[in-house]
Amino acid sequence: MGTEGDSFPLMEVNTGDPEASEPWDYVLVADHRGQRATGQAHRQLQFLEELKRKGFRYKMMEDGEKVFFGIRAESRIFDLYRTLLMEPEGPGARTQPAGPAPIPASTRIRIVNFVLNNTTAAGDTLDDLVKSGVFETRFVLHKGQDDLRKEWAQWRRVLRPQPIDDIRDYFGEKVALYFAWLGWYTYMLVPAAAVGLLVFLSGFALFNASQISKEICEAHDILLCPRGDHSRRYQQLSDTCTFAKLTHLFDNEGTVVFAIFMALWATVFLEIWKRQRARVVLHWDLYGWDEDQEEMALQLINHRDYQLRPHQHSYLRSSVILILSVLMICLMIGMAHLLVVYRVLAAALFNSTLLFQEEQVTTAVVVTGALFHYVVILIMTKVNKCVALKLCDFEKPRTFSERESKFTTKFFTLQFFAHFSSLIYIAFILGRINGHPGKSVRLAGLWKLEECHLSGCMMDLFLQMAIIMGLKQTLSNCAEYLGPWLAHKCRLMRFKLGRASGDPELRDMQHNYLLNPVNTFSLFDEFMEMMIQYGFTTIFVAAFPLAPLLALISNLVEIRLDAIKMVRLQRRLVPRKAKDIGTWLQVLETIGVLAVIANGMVIAFTSEFIPRVVYKYHYGPCRLGAQPAVDCLTGYVNHSLSVFYTKDFQDPVQAEGSENITECRYRDYRDAQDYSLSEQFWVLLAIRLLFLILFELQLQEHRRVRDAELPKRLRTTRHLPPHSRRTWGSPELCVWGPRGVVSGTLWSVRAQPRLEFWPPTHRAGRGGFASQHTPQEERPVC
């Protein structure tokens, strides 16, 4: 049975005159040379005549090189789609409008775009005609964007609130929700950036006061073992004094506090965003709207005999998709191994060509490796998008929303491994499978595997994060703005002044044609960029406390950059309706879970926090109680370095000065006799695992308490607005048109809908559409 809160209130709407608000709803462009080809001209005429038969009017205008077709929809078209012209019924929407209700511009464009894309002439759709060159392109005209230009799309408005309602009226709910989310995300970054900066600056206060840094800087008598095949020099530990002090800036006691804070921040951010989104959607009266139902309604109205494709589960298709997805993920992980190979070969090259001093080789390898990884990311982004599209098409989703959701999941999964596989390698693998001096693990039996930086693996992770995130924020933003800006300028330069028309309609079409084209992925790419940035901001933030600050600065630029691009540099996006950010919310929740796991592992296995705490209370001078005169970390450096005897080198003669040196030191916990893992190693491993478990359990407990304290009215539907109450599993769809009534029960995305058709004798209400005031006995059971 239909309920009062169904998605499509069947009320009569008197549409206004379309010519009064939108002179041209749509523009098709063809090349003038194509008009000479008889076949193309005939296919153009067939399509345009089919549009005319459906109730469109068109006008052809030429400028010498291009032919522009202005398309205008007549009022009778919108009579068929009047259910979409109504906002979902709100608490006060109980009376019939007194006069003609104007059609919202965004709704008008959505309907016209749907009709054009679903119009077929001689077997050709509009997409087919564009691909075959019959039409060069199609676009919606920019009209009425002056307020957005002044109040939103300007750099000097960077700190001003966004006009979300105006964005919604012009670009539709999908774009408006993106900017609402981005604005809220940027606002929530302020406390995270402040705490991260405070943690980083606190390291400066202890820059020269750290006991560990003091011991390293004064360790002139401790020699480090040679690190590579080409570097056979014994290096003094005191040579790493500067890097030891720098490492203490982000690897200190505040790191743990900041990691816990960011894990809680990610949870709070998502919960508050859900409430913020609910306020926005309630303000727009969209609780009762459903995307799948609207898509089904559009198809039913356009084709009375339309049948939703039944869900057909195929084990073969699912297996093929799973295998291909796993292969692509393995390829992404292989990219991380490619980075390993590069760093090993680069270290050998830099040592052999004497491009850098020996103590600079490690830093040079880390920096160039990060640059190499950034280039790989750019290349694999293109590949991942194509693969995700192919996999999505092979899966054969039934609706556009289902296709978008599946594509989002696949593309983000591939992008995640492309961006974070090298960071995972550096954080948890680098330097842990190298063996020990005298018995090193080698790549292909030739090259010695790379080790962590002399000051620890946190320095490698910090540099990798800083370079990738810095490049991604700066270069991506520059390319995102300069690319469309330069492309637009080039198109203007190629546009001959003599082609400028005196006809204002043609001149307006020419101006919109010269703007940069948009496609289905225009908004999708913006979301993906923000999701990857959110991952960098949360997942390995323990190693890079400045990540939220960089994200905050980047987002302040990103908001205005996207606004300028959409309003000034690009053609108008076709508005899309939405009541949430879709699958991206699940992506954010997944990143939040991964952030808790990754930061816990970074603190436990990559940072020196656990070894310092264990030494302080188990091995150090304070194990029996605090001693005010002695720092509790005194002797930690000597404790954390293992001893290797130079006589055990396989080729001791080649080592410089080996005849005068009997032992050297290296970072590890191994026995000095047989170089096996020492008791301290296993004690530390047990404590690291215990810390990781407690870290995860603490945050899980916080989430449990948060869920328990949420008011019940936020988790049940009985307190939602009346138009949002519906029975899950059986939403009814009832479209009552001039030909009768079409009803469909959409049980789920996988369910086969029940379609019924009532003859015109059941019609009631004005204009053949059911009204809220139509007596119940005269309305069909729908």
C-alpha positions in Angstrom: 0.0 0.0 0.0 1.2 3.5 -0.7 1.8 5.7 2.3 1.5 9.4 2.9 5.2 9.7 2.8 6.0 8.1 -0.5 8.7 9.6 -2.6 6.5 11.0 -5.4 3.5 12.9 -4.1 1.1 12.8 -7.1 0.0 16.4 -7.1 -0.9 18.5 -10.1 1.6 21.3 -10.9 0.9 24.1 -13.4 4.3 24.5 -15.1 5.3 28.0 -16.1 6.3 29.1 -19.5 9.8 27.7 -20.2 10.7 30.5 -22.5 10.4 33.0 -19.6 13.2 31.5 -17.5 15.4 29.5 -19.9 15.6 30.6 -23.5 17.5 27.4 -24.4 17.6 24.3 -22.3 20.3 22.5 -24.1 22.8 23.1 -27.0 24.0 20.6 -29.5 27.1 21.5 -31.5 28.2 20.0 -34.9 31.1 20.7 -37.1 30.2 22.7 -40.2 32.2 20.3 -42.4 30.1 17.4 -41.2 27.0 19.1 -42.6 28.3 18.4 -46.1 28.3 14.7 -45.5 24.9 13.4 -46.5 24.8 10.6 -44.0 25.7 12.7 -41.0 23.3 15.4 -42.0 20.5 12.8 -42.4 21.2 11.3 -38.9 21.2 14.8 -37.4 17.8 15.5 -39.0 16.4 12.2 -37.8 17.4 12.9 -34.2 16.1 16.5 -34.3 12.8 15.4 -35.8 12.4 12.8 -33.1 13.0 15.5 -30.5 10.4 17.6 -32.2 7.9 14.8 -32.1 8.5 14.5 -28.3 7.7 18.1 -27.8 11.0 19.9 -28.3 11.7 22.9 -30.5 15.1 23.6 -32.0 16.8 26.3 -33.9 19.9 26.0 -36.0 22.6 28.8 -35.9 25.9 28.9 -37.7 29.1 30.9 -37.2 31.1 29.7 -40.2 32.9 26.7 -38.5 30.4 25.3 -36.1 26.7 24.7 -36.2 24.8 25.2 -33.0 21.4 23.7 -32.3 19.4 25.4 -29.5 17.0 22.9 -27.9 13.9 24.1 -25.9 11.4 21.9 -24.2 7.7 22.7 -24.3 5.5 22.7 -21.2 3.7 19.5 -22.2 6.9 17.5 -21.7 7.0 18.5 -18.0 3.4 17.5 -17.6 4.6 13.9 -18.0 7.3 14.3 -15.4 5.4 16.4 -12.9 6.2 14.0 -10.0 9.8 15.2 -10.2 8.8 18.8 -10.1 7.5 18.4 -6.6 9.8 18.5 -3.6 9.0 15.6 -1.2 6.1 16.4 1.0 7.1 18.3 4.1 5.1 18.8 7.3 3.4 21.9 6.0 3.0 21.0 2.4 -0.7 20.1 2.7 -2.4 22.6 0.4 -2.4 23.0 -3.3 -0.4 25.9 -4.8 -2.6 28.8 -5.6 -1.0 29.7 -8.9 1.4 28.4 -11.5 4.5 27.0 -9.9 7.7 27.7 -11.8 9.9 24.8 -12.6 13.2 24.9 -10.7 16.1 25.4 -13.2 18.0 22.4 -11.9 15.0 20.1 -12.2 14.2 21.4 -15.7 17.8 20.6 -16.8 17.7 17.2 -15.3 14.5 16.2 -17.1 15.7 17.6 -20.4 19.0 15.9 -20.1 17.3 12.6 -19.3 14.9 12.9 -22.3 17.7 13.7 -24.7 20.0 10.9 -23.5 17.1 8.4 -23.8 15.9 9.5 -27.2 16.6 7.1 -30.0 16.4 7.9 -33.7 17.0 5.1 -36.2 18.7 3.1 -33.4 21.1 5.9 -32.5 21.2 7.5 -29.1 22.7 10.9 -28.4 25.8 9.2 -27.1 26.1 7.2 -30.3 25.8 10.3 -32.4 28.5 12.1 -30.4 30.9 9.2 -30.6 30.4 8.9 -34.3 31.0 12.6 -34.9 27.4 13.5 -36.0 27.4 16.0 -33.1 30.7 17.3 -31.7 29.5 18.0 -28.2 26.5 18.9 -26.1 26.2 21.2 -23.0 23.9 23.2 -20.8 24.1 27.0 -20.9 25.4 29.0 -18.0 22.5 31.3 -16.9 22.0 33.3 -13.8 25.4 32.6 -12.2 26.2 36.2 -11.5 25.5 35.9 -7.7 27.8 32.9 -7.5 30.5 34.7 -9.3 30.4 37.6 -6.8 29.8 35.8 -3.6 31.5 32.5 -4.1 33.8 32.1 -7.0 36.4 34.7 -6.0 39.8 34.3 -4.2 39.0 37.1 -1.8 36.1 35.1 -0.5 38.3 32.3 0.7 37.4 32.8 4.4 33.7 33.5 3.8 30.9 30.9 4.3 29.7 29.2 1.2 26.1 29.9 -0.2 25.1 26.2 -0.1 21.5 26.9 -1.0 22.5 29.0 -4.0 24.9 26.3 -5.1 22.1 23.8 -4.8 19.7 25.9 -6.9 22.3 26.3 -9.7 24.3 23.0 -9.7 21.9 20.6 -7.9 22.0 18.8 -4.6 25.0 16.5 -5.5 27.4 19.4 -6.0 25.9 21.3 -3.1 26.5 18.4 -0.7 30.1 18.0 -2.0 30.8 21.6 -1.0 28.9 21.3 2.2 31.0 18.3 3.1 34.2 19.9 2.0 33.4 23.1 4.0 32.6 21.0 7.1 35.8 18.9 6.7 37.9 22.1 6.4 36.2 23.6 9.5 37.0 20.4 11.5 40.6 20.4 10.3 41.2 23.6 12.4 41.5 21.9 15.8 43.4 18.9 14.2 45.9 21.3 12.6 46.3 23.2 15.8 47.1 20.1 17.9 49.4 18.7 15.2 51.4 22.0 15.0 51.6 22.1 18.8 53.0 18.6 18.9 55.6 19.5 16.2 56.6 22.7 17.9 56.9 21.0 21.3 59.7 19.0 19.7 61.6 22.3 19.1 61.4 23.1 22.9 63.2 19.8 23.4 65.5 20.2 20.4 68.7 20.3 22.5 67.3 18.9 25.7 66.7 15.3 24.6 69.0 12.9 26.4 69.1 10.6 23.4 70.1 13.4 21.1 72.8 14.4 23.6 74.2 10.9 23.7 74.2 10.6 19.9 76.0 13.9 19.5 78.6 13.0 22.1 79.2 9.4 20.8 82.5 10.1 19.0 83.9 6.7 20.1 81.0 4.6 18.7 81.5 3.5 15.1 78.6 2.3 12.9 79.1 -0.7 10.6 79.3 0.0 6.8 75.8 0.1 5.4 76.3 -0.7 1.7 78.4 -2.6 -0.8 80.0 0.6 -2.1 80.3 2.4 1.2 82.9 0.6 3.3 83.6 3.4 5.7 83.0 3.2 9.4 80.9 6.2 10.4 80.9 7.8 13.8 77.5 7.8 15.5 78.0 11.5 16.3 77.7 12.2 12.5 74.0 11.6 12.8 73.5 14.3 15.5 71.5 16.7 13.3 69.1 14.0 12.0 68.6 12.7 15.6 67.5 16.1 16.7 65.2 16.4 13.7 63.6 13.0 14.3 62.8 14.1 17.9 60.5 16.8 16.4 57.9 14.2 15.4 58.9 11.1 17.3 58.4 12.1 20.9 55.9 11.5 23.7 53.4 13.8 22.1 53.2 11.5 19.1 51.1 8.9 21.0 48.7 11.6 22.3 48.3 13.1 18.8 47.7 9.7 17.2 44.9 8.9 19.8 43.5 12.4 19.3 43.4 12.0 15.5 41.7 8.6 15.8 39.0 10.2 18.0 38.8 13.2 15.7 38.1 11.0 12.7 35.2 9.4 14.6 33.8 12.6 15.9 34.1 14.3 12.4 32.0 11.6 10.8 29.3 11.6 13.5 29.0 15.4 13.4 28.9 15.4 9.6 26.0 12.9 9.6 24.1 15.3 11.8 25.1 18.3 9.7 24.0 16.4 6.6 20.7 15.6 8.2 20.1 19.3 8.9 20.8 20.2 5.3 18.7 17.4 3.8 15.8 18.3 6.2 16.1 21.9 5.1 15.8 20.8 1.5 12.9 18.4 2.3 14.7 15.4 0.7 14.2 12.7 3.4 11.5 11.0 1.4 13.3 11.1 -1.9 15.0 7.9 -3.3 17.4 7.9 -6.2 16.6 4.4 -7.4 12.9 5.2 -7.4 13.4 8.4 -9.3 15.5 6.6 -11.9 12.8 3.9 -12.2 10.1 6.6 -12.5 11.9 8.4 -15.2 12.2 5.2 -17.2 8.6 4.2 -16.6 7.4 7.6 -17.8 9.6 7.6 -20.8 8.8 4.0 -21.8 5.6 2.6 -20.5 6.8 -1.0 -21.1 10.1 -0.5 -19.4 11.2 -3.4 -17.3 14.0 -3.1 -14.7 16.7 -5.5 -15.5 16.4 -8.5 -13.1 19.3 -9.2 -10.8 21.2 -12.2 -12.2 23.9 -13.5 -10.0 26.7 -15.2 -11.9 29.4 -17.1 -10.1 31.6 -17.0 -13.2 31.3 -13.2 -13.5 31.9 -12.7 -9.8 34.9 -14.9 -9.9 36.4 -13.2 -12.9 35.9 -9.8 -11.3 37.4 -11.0 -8.0 40.4 -12.5 -9.8 41.0 -9.3 -11.9 40.6 -7.1 -8.8 43.1 -9.2 -6.9 45.6 -9.1 -9.8 45.3 -5.3 -9.9 45.9 -5.0 -6.2 48.9 -7.3 -6.6 50.1 -4.9 -9.3 49.7 -2.0 -7.0 51.7 -3.8 -4.3 54.2 -4.6 -7.1 54.6 -0.9 -7.6 55.9 -0.8 -4.0 58.4 -3.5 -4.8 59.4 -1.5 -7.8 60.2 1.4 -5.4 62.3 -1.0 -3.4 64.3 -1.9 -6.6 64.7 1.7 -7.5 66.0 2.7 -4.0 68.5 -0.2 -4.1 69.7 0.6 -7.5 69.8 4.4 -6.9 71.9 3.8 -3.8 74.4 1.8 -5.8 74.4 4.4 -8.6 74.8 7.4 -6.3 77.7 5.7 -4.5 79.5 4.7 -7.6 79.1 8.0 -9.6 80.1 10.1 -6.6 77.2 12.5 -7.2 76.7 12.8 -3.4 78.8 12.4 -0.4 78.5 9.1 1.4 76.5 10.6 4.3 74.1 12.2 1.8 73.3 9.1 -0.2 70.6 7.9 2.1 68.8 11.2 2.1 69.1 11.5 -1.7 67.7 8.0 -2.2 64.7 8.8 0.1 63.9 12.1 -1.7 64.2 10.7 -5.2 62.3 7.6 -4.2 59.4 9.8 -3.1 59.5 11.7 -6.4 59.6 8.4 -8.3 56.6 7.2 -6.3 54.6 10.4 -7.1 55.2 9.8 -10.8 54.0 6.2 -10.5 50.9 7.5 -8.7 50.0 9.8 -11.6 50.4 7.0 -14.1 48.5 4.4 -12.2 45.6 6.8 -11.5 44.8 6.7 -15.3 45.2 3.0 -15.4 43.1 2.4 -12.3 40.2 4.4 -13.7 40.1 2.5 -16.9 40.3 -0.9 -15.1 37.6 0.1 -12.6 35.3 1.2 -15.5 35.9 -2.1 -17.4 35.2 -4.2 -14.3 32.1 -2.2 -13.5 30.7 -2.6 -17.0 31.5 -6.3 -16.9 29.5 -6.6 -13.7 26.4 -5.1 -15.4 24.8 -3.0 -12.7 21.1 -2.4 -13.1 20.8 1.3 -12.3 23.1 4.3 -12.6 23.3 4.7 -8.8 24.4 1.1 -8.4 26.9 1.5 -11.2 28.3 4.6 -9.5 28.6 2.8 -6.2 30.4 -0.2 -7.6 32.8 2.0 -9.6 33.5 4.1 -6.5 34.4 1.1 -4.5 36.7 -0.5 -7.1 38.4 2.7 -8.1 39.1 3.8 -4.5 40.4 0.3 -3.6 43.0 0.5 -6.4 43.9 4.1 -5.7 44.4 3.3 -2.0 47.0 0.6 -2.8 48.6 2.9 -5.4 49.0 5.8 -2.9 49.7 3.9 0.4 51.6 0.7 -0.6 55.0 2.4 -0.5 54.2 4.0 2.9 53.2 0.6 4.2 56.5 -0.8 3.0 58.5 2.0 4.6 56.6 1.9 7.9 56.5 -1.8 8.5 59.0 -3.6 6.2 61.9 -1.4 5.4 65.0 -2.4 7.4 63.4 -5.4 9.1 64.3 -8.1 6.6 67.9 -7.0 5.9 69.7 -9.5 8.1 72.8 -8.2 9.9 76.3 -7.1 8.9 78.3 -10.0 7.5 75.1 -11.8 6.4 72.9 -9.4 4.5 69.8 -10.2 2.4 70.4 -9.3 -1.2 68.1 -8.5 -4.1 68.6 -11.1 -6.8 71.7 -12.2 -4.9 73.5 -9.0 -6.1 72.4 -5.8 -4.4 72.1 -5.4 -0.7 68.6 -4.3 0.5 68.2 -0.7 1.6 68.2 0.0 5.3 66.4 2.7 7.3 67.8 6.1 7.7 70.7 6.4 10.3 68.3 8.2 12.6 65.5 5.5 12.3 62.7 4.5 10.0 60.5 7.3 11.2 62.7 9.8 9.3 62.1 7.8 6.1 58.3 7.7 6.7 58.3 11.5 7.6 60.2 12.4 4.4 58.0 10.2 2.2 54.8 11.6 3.7 56.1 15.2 3.5 57.2 15.0 -0.2 54.2 13.0 -1.5 51.6 15.1 0.4 53.4 18.4 -0.4 53.7 17.6 -4.1 50.1 16.3 -4.3 48.7 19.4 -2.6 50.8 22.0 -4.4 51.2 20.5 -7.9 47.7 19.0 -8.0 46.1 22.3 -7.1 48.3 24.2 -9.6 47.5 21.7 -12.3 43.8 21.7 -11.4 43.6 25.5 -11.8 46.3 26.2 -14.5 45.2 23.3 -16.7 41.6 24.5 -17.3 42.7 28.2 -17.3 45.4 27.6 -20.0 43.0 25.4 -22.0 40.3 28.0 -21.9 42.8 30.7 -23.0 44.1 28.6 -25.8 40.5 28.0 -27.0 39.9 31.7 -26.9 43.0 32.4 -28.9 42.1 29.9 -31.6 38.6 31.5 -31.8 38.8 34.0 -34.6 37.5 37.4 -33.7 35.6 37.5 -37.0 33.4 34.6 -35.8 32.0 36.6 -33.0 28.3 37.0 -33.7 26.1 40.0 -33.2 23.2 37.7 -32.3 23.2 37.5 -28.5 21.9 33.9 -28.5 24.6 32.7 -30.8 27.2 34.7 -28.9 26.1 33.1 -25.7 26.4 29.6 -27.2 29.9 30.5 -28.5 31.0 31.6 -25.1 29.8 28.4 -23.4 31.3 26.3 -26.2 34.7 27.8 -25.5 34.6 26.8 -21.9 36.3 23.5 -20.8 34.1 20.4 -21.3 32.7 18.5 -18.3 31.8 14.8 -18.0 30.5 12.2 -15.5 33.8 12.2 -13.6 34.1 15.9 -13.1 32.6 15.8 -9.6 33.8 12.2 -9.0 37.4 13.2 -9.4 37.0 16.0 -6.8 35.6 13.5 -4.3 38.4 11.1 -5.0 41.0 13.7 -4.5 39.6 14.6 -1.1 39.3 11.0 0.0 43.0 10.4 -0.7 43.9 13.6 1.1 41.7 12.4 4.1 43.7 9.2 4.0 47.0 11.0 4.2 45.6 13.2 7.0 44.6 10.3 9.2 46.3 7.0 8.3 50.0 7.8 8.9 49.5 11.1 10.8 51.6 9.8 13.7 54.6 10.1 11.5 53.7 13.4 10.0 51.9 15.7 12.5 51.8 18.6 10.0 49.5 16.6 7.7 46.3 18.3 9.0 47.8 21.7 8.7 48.8 21.1 5.0 45.3 19.7 4.4 43.7 22.8 6.0 45.7 25.2 3.8 45.0 23.1 0.7 41.3 22.9 1.3 40.9 26.6 1.8 42.4 26.9 -1.7 40.5 23.9 -3.1 37.1 25.3 -2.2 37.6 28.5 -4.2 39.5 26.8 -6.9 36.7 24.4 -7.5 34.2 27.2 -7.4 36.1 29.3 -9.9 36.6 26.3 -12.1 32.9 25.3 -12.1 31.5 28.8 -12.5 34.1 30.6 -14.8 36.2 28.0 -16.6 34.0 25.0 -17.2 30.7 24.3 -18.9 27.8 23.9 -16.6 27.4 20.6 -14.8 24.1 18.8 -15.3 22.4 19.1 -11.9 21.9 15.8 -10.0 19.7 15.2 -7.1 21.1 13.6 -3.9 20.4 13.4 -0.2 23.9 12.2 0.9 27.4 11.8 -0.4 26.6 8.2 -1.2 29.3 5.5 -1.1 31.9 8.1 -0.1 30.5 8.0 3.5 31.5 4.3 3.7 34.9 5.1 2.3 35.4 7.7 5.0 34.4 5.1 7.7 36.8 2.6 6.2 39.6 5.1 6.2 38.8 5.9 9.9 39.2 2.2 10.8 42.4 1.9 8.8 43.7 5.0 10.5 43.3 3.5 14.0 45.1 0.3 12.9 47.9 2.1 11.0 48.7 4.7 13.7 48.7 2.1 16.4 51.2 0.0 14.3 53.4 3.0 13.6 53.7 3.9 17.3 54.3 0.2 18.2 56.7 -0.9 15.4 58.1 2.1 13.6 58.5 4.7 16.4 61.0 4.5 19.2 58.3 5.2 21.8 57.9 1.6 23.0 61.7 0.8 23.2 62.2 4.1 25.2 59.4 3.3 27.6 60.6 -0.3 28.2 64.2 0.9 28.7 63.1 3.6 31.1 61.2 1.3 33.4 62.9 -2.1 32.9 66.5 -1.6 31.9 67.5 2.0 32.6 68.8 3.7 35.8 65.2 4.4 36.9 64.1 0.8 37.0 64.3 0.8 40.8 62.8 4.2 41.2 63.2 7.8 40.0 66.6 9.5 40.5 66.4 13.3 40.2 70.0 13.6 39.4 70.0 11.1 36.5 67.9 11.1 33.3 66.0 7.9 33.0 67.1 7.5 29.4 70.8 7.6 30.2 72.5 4.8 28.4 69.6 4.1 26.0 71.6 4.7 22.8 74.3 2.1 23.8 71.5 -0.3 24.9 69.7 -0.1 21.5 72.8 -0.8 19.4 74.1 -4.3 18.8 77.7 -5.3 18.5 79.3 -6.8 15.4 82.9 -8.0 15.3 84.8 -7.0 12.2 86.5 -10.4 11.9 83.1 -11.9 11.0 82.9 -9.8 7.8 82.9 -12.1 4.7 85.5 -9.7 3.0 87.1 -7.8 5.9 90.1 -6.7 3.8 87.9 -4.4 1.6 86.6 -2.5 4.6 88.4 0.8 5.1 90.4 0.8 8.4 89.3 -2.7 9.3 92.8 -3.6 10.5 92.5 -1.1 13.4 88.8 -1.7 14.3 87.6 -4.8 16.1 83.9 -4.1 16.5 81.2 -1.8 15.1 77.6 -1.2 16.1 74.3 -1.4 14.2 70.6 -0.8 15.0 69.0 -4.0 16.2 68.6 -6.3 19.2 70.9 -9.3 18.5 73.3 -11.4 20.5 76.9 -10.5 20.1 78.1 -14.1 19.9 75.9 -15.7 17.2 74.0 -12.7 16.1 70.6 -14.3 16.8 67.7 -12.2 18.1 68.3 -11.3 21.7 66.0 -11.6 24.7 65.4 -7.8 24.6 63.9 -8.2 21.1 61.3 -10.7 22.2 60.4 -8.7 25.2 60.0 -5.6 23.0 57.9 -7.6 20.5 55.5 -8.8 23.2 55.1 -5.3 24.6 54.6 -3.8 21.1 51.8 -6.3 20.4 50.2 -5.7 23.8 50.3 -1.9 23.2 48.7 -2.3 19.8 45.9 -4.4 21.3 45.3 -2.0 24.1 45.4 1.0 21.6 42.8 -0.6 19.4 40.6 -1.7 22.3 40.6 1.7 23.8 39.4 3.4 20.6 36.8 0.6 20.0 35.5 1.2 23.6 35.2 4.9 22.8 33.1 4.0 19.8 30.9 1.7 21.8 30.3 4.3 24.4 29.6 6.9 21.7 27.0 4.6 20.1 25.4 3.8 23.4 25.1 7.5 24.3 23.5 8.5 21.0 19.9 9.6 21.6 17.4 7.0 20.4 15.6 9.5 18.4 18.7 9.8 16.2 18.7 6.1 15.5 15.0 5.4 14.8 12.7 6.6 12.1 9.6 7.3 14.2 11.0 10.7 15.2 11.9 11.7 11.6 9.7 14.1 9.6 6.4 12.4 8.4 7.4 12.4 4.8 10.6 10.4 5.7 8.8 7.5 7.4 8.6 4.5 5.1 8.7 0.7 5.4 12.1 -0.6 4.5 11.9 -3.4 2.0 8.6 -2.3 0.4 8.8 1.3 -0.9 6.0 1.8 -3.4 6.3 3.7 -6.6 3.1 5.0 -8.2 3.1 7.1 -11.3 -0.3 8.1 -12.6 -0.2 9.6 -16.1 -2.5 10.3 -18.9 -2.3 6.7 -20.1 -3.1 5.2 -16.7 -1.3 4.3 -13.6 2.1 2.5 -13.4 3.1 1.0 -10.0 6.3 -0.7 -9.0 7.4 -2.1 -5.7 11.1 -1.8 -5.4 12.0 -4.3 -2.6 15.7 -3.8 -3.0 18.3 -3.1 -5.6 18.4 -6.9 -6.3 14.6 -7.4 -6.4 12.6 -7.7 -9.5 10.0 -4.9 -9.3 6.3 -5.5 -9.6 4.9 -3.5 -12.4 1.1 -3.0 -12.9 -0.8 -0.8 -15.2 -4.3 0.6 -14.6 -6.5 1.8 -17.5 -7.5 5.4 -17.8 -10.8 4.8 -16.1 -9.0 5.0 -12.8 -7.8 8.5 -13.3 -8.8 11.1 -10.8 -7.7 14.6 -9.9 -7.0 17.5 -12.3 -5.1 16.8 -15.4 -5.3 13.0 -15.0 -2.9 12.9 -11.9 -3.8 11.9 -8.4 -4.1 14.7 -6.0 -3.6 14.7 -2.2 -7.3 15.8 -2.1 -8.6 13.1 -4.4 -11.0 10.9 -2.4 -9.4 7.7 -1.3 -12.1 5.5 -2.9 -11.4 7.2 -6.3 -7.6 6.6 -6.1 -6.1 3.4 -7.3 -4.6 1.0 -4.8 -1.0 1.8 -5.5 
